[in-house]
Amino acid sequence: MSSVPAEFRGVTAVAKANVYFEGKVVSHSILFPDGSKKTLGLIYPGTFHFGTDKAERMEIVAGTCRVKLDGQSAVATYSTGQAFDVPAKSGFDIEVPSGICEYICSFIG
């Protein structure tokens, strides 16, 4: 299990939400002084596909999800405190079977 941060200090929070899939996935961007960016979000029950430009690390803050990376057949389950990486120029399917999955997305590439 990874150590998921509980808070970020000294950042700029973007008030306008990123809303996807008719409001079933919602995130807010936070900008760091070094120019890096993360998003903090919620995923409601359903199955969704996301494409990536840059490599990403998805850290699960609360809840559970099932993930299948593009090009792979295996589906992995992630829950609070766990994380998965997605390669650049790729994508993934994410399913939240019930409840809400909260996440931090870090752009790592």
Backbone as JSON Lines, residues from 0, in Angstrom:
{"i":0,"aa":"M","n":[0.83,-1.18,0.0],"ca":[0.0,0.0,0.0],"c":[0.87,1.24,0.0]}
{"i":1,"aa":"S","n":[0.45,2.21,-0.77],"ca":[1.19,3.47,-0.78],"c":[0.63,4.39,0.29]}
{"i":2,"aa":"S","n":[1.36,5.43,0.57],"ca":[0.91,6.43,1.53],"c":[0.26,7.57,0.76]}
{"i":3,"aa":"V","n":[-1.05,7.57,0.71],"ca":[-1.79,8.59,-0.04],"c":[-1.82,9.87,0.79]}
{"i":4,"aa":"P","n":[-1.44,11.0,0.2],"ca":[-1.45,12.27,0.94],"c":[-2.85,12.64,1.42]}
{"i":5,"aa":"A","n":[-2.93,13.22,2.6],"ca":[-4.21,13.68,3.14],"c":[-4.5,15.12,2.74]}
{"i":6,"aa":"E","n":[-3.45,15.88,2.42],"ca":[-3.63,17.28,2.02],"c":[-2.4,17.75,1.26]}
{"i":7,"aa":"F","n":[-2.59,18.85,0.52],"ca":[-1.48,19.49,-0.19],"c":[-1.43,20.94,0.26]}
{"i":8,"aa":"R","n":[-0.26,21.42,0.63],"ca":[-0.1,22.81,1.08],"c":[0.63,23.61,0.01]}
{"i":9,"aa":"G","n":[0.35,24.91,-0.03],"ca":[1.05,25.82,-0.92],"c":[0.74,25.6,-2.39]}
{"i":10,"aa":"V","n":[-0.49,25.21,-2.69],"ca":[-0.89,24.96,-4.07],"c":[-1.99,25.93,-4.48]}
{"i":11,"aa":"T","n":[-2.24,25.99,-5.78],"ca":[-3.37,26.75,-6.31],"c":[-4.43,25.76,-6.73]}
{"i":12,"aa":"A","n":[-5.64,25.93,-6.22],"ca":[-6.77,25.07,-6.61],"c":[-7.57,25.78,-7.69]}
{"i":13,"aa":"V","n":[-7.87,25.07,-8.76],"ca":[-8.68,25.61,-9.85],"c":[-10.14,25.35,-9.5]}
{"i":14,"aa":"A","n":[-10.93,26.41,-9.39],"ca":[-12.32,26.29,-8.95],"c":[-13.2,25.58,-9.96]}
{"i":15,"aa":"K","n":[-12.98,25.8,-11.24],"ca":[-13.8,25.18,-12.29],"c":[-13.52,23.68,-12.34]}
{"i":16,"aa":"A","n":[-14.57,22.88,-12.21],"ca":[-14.42,21.43,-12.22],"c":[-14.23,20.89,-13.63]}
{"i":17,"aa":"N","n":[-13.55,19.76,-13.72],"ca":[-13.49,18.95,-14.94],"c":[-14.61,17.92,-14.8]}
{"i":18,"aa":"V","n":[-15.6,17.97,-15.66],"ca":[-16.77,17.1,-15.55],"c":[-16.81,16.18,-16.77]}
{"i":19,"aa":"Y","n":[-16.87,14.87,-16.52],"ca":[-16.88,13.87,-17.57],"c":[-18.07,12.93,-17.39]}
{"i":20,"aa":"F","n":[-18.47,12.29,-18.47],"ca":[-19.5,11.25,-18.44],"c":[-20.75,11.71,-17.7]}
{"i":21,"aa":"E","n":[-21.27,12.87,-18.13],"ca":[-22.53,13.42,-17.59],"c":[-22.49,13.56,-16.07]}
{"i":22,"aa":"G","n":[-21.33,13.95,-15.55],"ca":[-21.19,14.22,-14.12],"c":[-20.85,13.01,-13.27]}
{"i":23,"aa":"K","n":[-20.62,11.86,-13.9],"ca":[-20.29,10.67,-13.12],"c":[-18.81,10.62,-12.74]}
{"i":24,"aa":"V","n":[-17.99,11.47,-13.36],"ca":[-16.59,11.64,-12.98],"c":[-16.34,13.14,-12.91]}
{"i":25,"aa":"V","n":[-15.89,13.61,-11.75],"ca":[-15.67,15.04,-11.54],"c":[-14.33,15.21,-10.83]}
{"i":26,"aa":"S","n":[-13.51,16.15,-11.34],"ca":[-12.24,16.42,-10.68],"c":[-11.94,17.91,-10.67]}
{"i":27,"aa":"H","n":[-11.01,18.28,-9.81],"ca":[-10.49,19.65,-9.74],"c":[-8.97,19.57,-9.87]}
{"i":28,"aa":"S","n":[-8.4,20.51,-10.6],"ca":[-6.95,20.57,-10.78],"c":[-6.32,21.35,-9.64]}
{"i":29,"aa":"I","n":[-5.15,20.88,-9.22],"ca":[-4.34,21.65,-8.29],"c":[-2.98,21.84,-8.93]}
{"i":30,"aa":"L","n":[-2.47,23.06,-8.82],"ca":[-1.21,23.45,-9.46],"c":[-0.17,23.7,-8.39]}
{"i":31,"aa":"F","n":[1.01,23.14,-8.59],"ca":[2.1,23.25,-7.61],"c":[3.08,24.33,-8.04]}
{"i":32,"aa":"P","n":[3.8,24.92,-7.07],"ca":[4.75,25.98,-7.39],"c":[5.82,25.57,-8.42]}
{"i":33,"aa":"D","n":[6.15,24.27,-8.49],"ca":[7.18,23.82,-9.44],"c":[6.63,23.62,-10.85]}
{"i":34,"aa":"G","n":[5.33,23.92,-11.04],"ca":[4.71,23.79,-12.36],"c":[3.99,22.47,-12.58]}
{"i":35,"aa":"S","n":[4.12,21.54,-11.65],"ca":[3.42,20.26,-11.8],"c":[1.94,20.41,-11.47]}
{"i":36,"aa":"K","n":[1.17,19.41,-11.86],"ca":[-0.28,19.46,-11.7],"c":[-0.79,18.09,-11.29]}
{"i":37,"aa":"K","n":[-1.8,18.08,-10.46],"ca":[-2.53,16.88,-10.08],"c":[-4.02,17.19,-10.2]}
{"i":38,"aa":"T","n":[-4.82,16.15,-10.29],"ca":[-6.25,16.34,-10.17],"c":[-6.76,15.5,-9.0]}
{"i":39,"aa":"L","n":[-7.76,16.03,-8.32],"ca":[-8.43,15.34,-7.22],"c":[-9.85,15.09,-7.68]}
{"i":40,"aa":"G","n":[-10.31,13.85,-7.61],"ca":[-11.62,13.61,-8.18],"c":[-12.43,12.52,-7.52]}
{"i":41,"aa":"L","n":[-13.66,12.42,-8.03],"ca":[-14.64,11.44,-7.6],"c":[-15.14,10.69,-8.82]}
{"i":42,"aa":"I","n":[-15.31,9.37,-8.68],"ca":[-15.91,8.57,-9.73],"c":[-17.11,7.86,-9.12]}
{"i":43,"aa":"Y","n":[-18.28,8.09,-9.7],"ca":[-19.51,7.46,-9.26],"c":[-19.65,6.1,-9.95]}
{"i":44,"aa":"P","n":[-20.55,5.24,-9.49],"ca":[-20.68,3.92,-10.08],"c":[-20.87,3.95,-11.6]}
{"i":45,"aa":"G","n":[-20.17,3.03,-12.25],"ca":[-20.23,2.91,-13.71],"c":[-18.89,2.45,-14.23]}
{"i":46,"aa":"T","n":[-18.81,2.31,-15.56],"ca":[-17.57,1.92,-16.22],"c":[-17.22,3.01,-17.23]}
{"i":47,"aa":"F","n":[-15.97,3.45,-17.21],"ca":[-15.54,4.59,-18.02],"c":[-14.18,4.31,-18.64]}
{"i":48,"aa":"H","n":[-13.93,4.88,-19.8],"ca":[-12.62,4.75,-20.44],"c":[-11.95,6.12,-20.51]}
{"i":49,"aa":"F","n":[-10.69,6.17,-20.13],"ca":[-9.9,7.4,-20.21],"c":[-8.67,7.15,-21.06]}
{"i":50,"aa":"G","n":[-8.35,8.1,-21.92],"ca":[-7.1,8.08,-22.66],"c":[-6.09,8.95,-21.95]}
{"i":51,"aa":"T","n":[-4.81,8.66,-22.15],"ca":[-3.76,9.45,-21.53],"c":[-2.85,10.06,-22.6]}
{"i":52,"aa":"D","n":[-2.41,11.26,-22.34],"ca":[-1.37,11.89,-23.15],"c":[-0.05,11.65,-22.44]}
{"i":53,"aa":"K","n":[0.01,12.12,-21.19],"ca":[1.2,11.89,-20.35],"c":[0.95,10.66,-19.47]}
{"i":54,"aa":"A","n":[2.03,10.09,-18.96],"ca":[1.91,8.99,-18.0],"c":[1.23,9.52,-16.74]}
{"i":55,"aa":"E","n":[0.44,8.66,-16.1],"ca":[-0.31,9.06,-14.92],"c":[-0.16,8.02,-13.81]}
{"i":56,"aa":"R","n":[-0.23,8.5,-12.58],"ca":[-0.35,7.62,-11.41],"c":[-1.68,7.95,-10.75]}
{"i":57,"aa":"M","n":[-2.51,6.94,-10.59],"ca":[-3.81,7.1,-9.94],"c":[-3.72,6.49,-8.54]}
{"i":58,"aa":"E","n":[-3.89,7.34,-7.53],"ca":[-3.87,6.9,-6.14],"c":[-5.31,6.91,-5.64]}
{"i":59,"aa":"I","n":[-5.73,5.82,-5.03],"ca":[-7.1,5.71,-4.54],"c":[-7.14,6.22,-3.1]}
{"i":60,"aa":"V","n":[-7.9,7.28,-2.89],"ca":[-8.03,7.91,-1.58],"c":[-9.1,7.21,-0.75]}
{"i":61,"aa":"A","n":[-10.2,6.82,-1.4],"ca":[-11.3,6.12,-0.73],"c":[-12.1,5.35,-1.77]}
{"i":62,"aa":"G","n":[-12.68,4.23,-1.35],"ca":[-13.5,3.44,-2.25],"c":[-12.7,2.35,-2.95]}
{"i":63,"aa":"T","n":[-13.36,1.75,-3.95],"ca":[-12.79,0.63,-4.69],"c":[-13.1,0.78,-6.16]}
{"i":64,"aa":"C","n":[-12.16,0.35,-6.99],"ca":[-12.37,0.36,-8.44],"c":[-11.69,-0.85,-9.06]}
{"i":65,"aa":"R","n":[-12.14,-1.19,-10.27],"ca":[-11.5,-2.24,-11.07],"c":[-10.94,-1.57,-12.3]}
{"i":66,"aa":"V","n":[-9.71,-1.95,-12.68],"ca":[-9.01,-1.26,-13.76],"c":[-8.44,-2.27,-14.75]}
{"i":67,"aa":"K","n":[-8.61,-1.96,-16.04],"ca":[-7.97,-2.72,-17.11],"c":[-7.22,-1.73,-17.98]}
{"i":68,"aa":"L","n":[-5.9,-1.87,-18.02],"ca":[-5.06,-1.0,-18.84],"c":[-5.21,-1.4,-20.31]}
{"i":69,"aa":"D","n":[-5.18,-0.42,-21.2],"ca":[-5.23,-0.71,-22.64],"c":[-4.14,-1.7,-23.01]}
{"i":70,"aa":"G","n":[-4.49,-2.65,-23.86],"ca":[-3.53,-3.63,-24.33],"c":[-3.32,-4.81,-23.4]}
{"i":71,"aa":"Q","n":[-4.0,-4.82,-22.27],"ca":[-3.87,-5.93,-21.32],"c":[-5.23,-6.59,-21.13]}
{"i":72,"aa":"S","n":[-5.23,-7.85,-20.78],"ca":[-6.49,-8.55,-20.54],"c":[-6.82,-8.62,-19.05]}
{"i":73,"aa":"A","n":[-5.81,-8.48,-18.2],"ca":[-6.01,-8.6,-16.76],"c":[-6.76,-7.39,-16.21]}
{"i":74,"aa":"V","n":[-7.67,-7.66,-15.28],"ca":[-8.38,-6.62,-14.55],"c":[-7.91,-6.69,-13.1]}
{"i":75,"aa":"A","n":[-7.5,-5.55,-12.55],"ca":[-7.03,-5.48,-11.17],"c":[-7.97,-4.63,-10.34]}
{"i":76,"aa":"T","n":[-8.11,-4.99,-9.08],"ca":[-8.95,-4.23,-8.15],"c":[-8.05,-3.4,-7.25]}
{"i":77,"aa":"Y","n":[-8.41,-2.13,-7.08],"ca":[-7.65,-1.21,-6.23],"c":[-8.59,-0.6,-5.22]}
{"i":78,"aa":"S","n":[-8.09,-0.4,-4.01],"ca":[-8.9,0.22,-2.96],"c":[-8.05,1.24,-2.19]}
{"i":79,"aa":"T","n":[-8.64,1.82,-1.19],"ca":[-8.03,2.88,-0.4],"c":[-6.56,2.59,-0.1]}
{"i":80,"aa":"G","n":[-5.69,3.56,-0.46],"ca":[-4.26,3.45,-0.18],"c":[-3.46,2.79,-1.28]}
{"i":81,"aa":"Q","n":[-4.12,2.28,-2.31],"ca":[-3.39,1.64,-3.41],"c":[-3.31,2.58,-4.6]}
{"i":82,"aa":"A","n":[-2.42,2.24,-5.55],"ca":[-2.2,3.09,-6.72],"c":[-1.88,2.23,-7.93]}
{"i":83,"aa":"F","n":[-2.12,2.8,-9.11],"ca":[-1.72,2.15,-10.35],"c":[-1.19,3.2,-11.31]}
{"i":84,"aa":"D","n":[-0.31,2.77,-12.21],"ca":[0.3,3.66,-13.19],"c":[-0.24,3.35,-14.58]}
{"i":85,"aa":"V","n":[-0.42,4.39,-15.37],"ca":[-0.9,4.27,-16.73],"c":[0.16,4.88,-17.65]}
{"i":86,"aa":"P","n":[0.63,4.14,-18.66],"ca":[1.65,4.69,-19.56],"c":[1.14,5.87,-20.38]}
{"i":87,"aa":"A","n":[2.05,6.7,-20.84],"ca":[1.71,7.8,-21.74],"c":[1.15,7.24,-23.05]}
{"i":88,"aa":"K","n":[0.32,8.05,-23.7],"ca":[-0.26,7.69,-25.0],"c":[-0.96,6.34,-24.93]}
{"i":89,"aa":"S","n":[-1.72,6.14,-23.86],"ca":[-2.39,4.87,-23.62],"c":[-3.79,5.16,-23.08]}
{"i":90,"aa":"G","n":[-4.29,4.31,-22.24],"ca":[-5.59,4.52,-21.64],"c":[-5.94,3.38,-20.7]}
{"i":91,"aa":"F","n":[-7.12,3.49,-20.12],"ca":[-7.58,2.46,-19.2],"c":[-9.09,2.53,-19.04]}
{"i":92,"aa":"D","n":[-9.66,1.36,-18.74],"ca":[-11.07,1.26,-18.34],"c":[-11.08,1.22,-16.83]}
{"i":93,"aa":"I","n":[-11.99,1.99,-16.23],"ca":[-12.13,1.96,-14.77],"c":[-13.6,1.74,-14.45]}
{"i":94,"aa":"E","n":[-13.84,0.8,-13.55],"ca":[-15.2,0.49,-13.12],"c":[-15.3,0.7,-11.62]}
{"i":95,"aa":"V","n":[-16.32,1.44,-11.22],"ca":[-16.65,1.58,-9.8],"c":[-17.97,0.83,-9.62]}
{"i":96,"aa":"P","n":[-17.93,-0.31,-8.93],"ca":[-19.13,-1.13,-8.81],"c":[-20.21,-0.53,-7.9]}
{"i":97,"aa":"S","n":[-19.79,0.18,-6.86],"ca":[-20.76,0.8,-5.95],"c":[-20.04,1.88,-5.13]}
{"i":98,"aa":"G","n":[-20.82,2.75,-4.53],"ca":[-20.24,3.82,-3.74],"c":[-19.53,4.84,-4.62]}
{"i":99,"aa":"I","n":[-18.6,5.56,-4.04],"ca":[-17.81,6.57,-4.74],"c":[-16.35,6.24,-4.57]}
{"i":100,"aa":"C","n":[-15.6,6.32,-5.65],"ca":[-14.15,6.14,-5.61],"c":[-13.51,7.52,-5.68]}
{"i":101,"aa":"E","n":[-12.71,7.87,-4.68],"ca":[-12.01,9.14,-4.66],"c":[-10.55,8.9,-5.06]}
{"i":102,"aa":"Y","n":[-9.99,9.81,-5.86],"ca":[-8.64,9.58,-6.37],"c":[-7.83,10.86,-6.45]}
{"i":103,"aa":"I","n":[-6.51,10.65,-6.53],"ca":[-5.54,11.7,-6.88],"c":[-4.85,11.21,-8.14]}
{"i":104,"aa":"C","n":[-4.87,12.02,-9.18],"ca":[-4.17,11.69,-10.43],"c":[-2.96,12.59,-10.55]}
{"i":105,"aa":"S","n":[-1.78,11.96,-10.59],"ca":[-0.53,12.7,-10.78],"c":[-0.03,12.47,-12.18]}
{"i":106,"aa":"F","n":[0.38,13.53,-12.84],"ca":[0.91,13.44,-14.2],"c":[2.41,13.26,-14.05]}
{"i":107,"aa":"I","n":[2.92,12.07,-14.43],"ca":[4.29,11.69,-14.12],"c":[5.2,11.64,-15.33]}
{"i":108,"aa":"G","n":[4.7,12.0,-16.49],"ca":[5.57,11.93,-17.66],"c":[5.33,13.05,-18.62]}
